Amino acid sequence: MDEPQEHQEPHFANYRESWEADKLIDKGLIHPTVSKVYTLENTGQAALDVHHNLHQGKVGVLCLAPEEGLGVRDEDKRAKHIDKINRFRGIWRLSKKFTHRARARPLEVVPGPHVAG
């Protein structure tokens, strides 16, 4: 009989791994992709959408900014990779709880500016 496996906590990047990932992002070799950005007032909906795994890329919440893109420090670098950053913008998938229905309705996604914050 096999030995019971010890429970392991999910792995999160340590400082060095985070630093290396940041370098890859800075070089444009990997791109954090954005599905949708919510206003602070819609944080609950953002959390619900993430809970139901309806997003494809990152989900953002504007906390101190009235609009997207205000934290961009290098406009040229951002412009070079904006299509890859917004690759999943407006693309949503149905959660498992909706897939068993014969007529699942797609979520309404309000198009916004194609600039991630």
C-alpha positions in Angstrom: 0.0 0.0 0.0 1.3 3.5 -0.9 2.3 5.9 1.8 -0.2 8.8 2.2 1.1 11.9 0.5 1.8 14.9 2.7 -0.5 17.9 1.9 1.4 20.7 0.3 0.4 24.3 0.1 0.0 25.8 -3.3 3.3 27.3 -4.6 3.6 31.1 -5.0 6.6 32.7 -6.5 9.3 33.7 -4.1 11.2 37.0 -4.3 13.7 35.7 -6.9 11.1 34.0 -9.1 9.0 37.2 -9.0 12.1 39.2 -9.9 12.9 36.9 -12.9 9.3 37.0 -14.1 9.4 40.8 -13.9 12.5 40.8 -16.1 10.8 38.7 -18.7 7.8 41.0 -18.7 10.1 44.1 -19.0 11.9 42.5 -22.0 8.5 41.8 -23.6 9.1 38.1 -23.7 5.9 37.4 -21.6 2.8 39.5 -21.4 0.3 39.7 -18.6 -3.0 39.6 -20.6 -6.1 41.5 -19.4 -9.7 40.2 -19.8 -11.5 43.1 -18.2 -11.0 46.1 -15.9 -13.7 47.0 -13.3 -14.3 50.2 -11.4 -13.9 50.2 -7.7 -17.7 50.2 -7.3 -17.9 46.9 -9.3 -15.2 45.1 -7.3 -17.9 42.6 -6.1 -18.7 41.7 -9.7 -15.0 41.3 -10.5 -14.6 38.9 -7.5 -17.7 36.9 -8.6 -16.5 36.6 -12.1 -13.1 35.3 -10.9 -14.9 33.0 -8.5 -16.8 31.5 -11.4 -13.7 31.3 -13.5 -15.2 33.4 -16.2 -12.1 35.3 -17.2 -9.3 34.3 -19.6 -6.6 36.7 -18.5 -6.0 39.1 -15.7 -9.0 41.0 -14.1 -8.2 44.5 -12.9 -9.9 46.9 -10.6 -9.3 50.7 -10.8 -8.7 51.7 -7.2 -7.2 55.2 -7.2 -7.4 55.9 -11.0 -10.5 57.3 -12.7 -9.5 55.5 -15.9 -7.1 52.9 -17.4 -3.6 53.7 -18.4 -2.6 56.3 -15.9 0.1 54.2 -14.3 2.0 53.6 -17.6 5.6 54.8 -17.3 6.8 53.8 -20.8 4.2 54.6 -23.4 6.4 53.3 -26.3 7.0 49.9 -24.7 3.3 49.6 -23.9 2.3 50.5 -27.4 4.6 47.9 -28.8 2.9 45.1 -26.8 -0.6 46.4 -26.4 -2.2 43.8 -28.8 -0.7 41.0 -26.7 -1.7 42.6 -23.4 -5.3 42.9 -24.7 -5.4 39.5 -26.3 -8.2 38.3 -24.0 -10.0 41.6 -23.7 -13.8 40.9 -23.9 -13.4 37.1 -24.1 -15.3 35.3 -21.4 -16.1 31.6 -20.9 -19.1 30.0 -19.4 -18.6 28.6 -15.9 -19.2 24.9 -15.3 -22.5 25.7 -13.6 -23.8 27.1 -16.9 -22.5 24.5 -19.3 -25.2 21.9 -18.5 -28.0 24.3 -19.7 -29.3 23.9 -23.2 -29.5 27.6 -23.8 -26.8 29.3 -21.8 -26.8 33.1 -22.3 -23.4 34.7 -22.8 -22.3 37.4 -20.4 -22.7 41.0 -21.4 -19.3 42.6 -21.7 -19.2 46.3 -22.1 -16.4 47.3 -24.5 -13.9 49.8 -23.0 -10.8 51.4 -24.2 -8.2 49.0 -25.3 -5.7 50.2 -22.8 -4.9 48.2 -19.6 -4.0 50.1 -16.5 
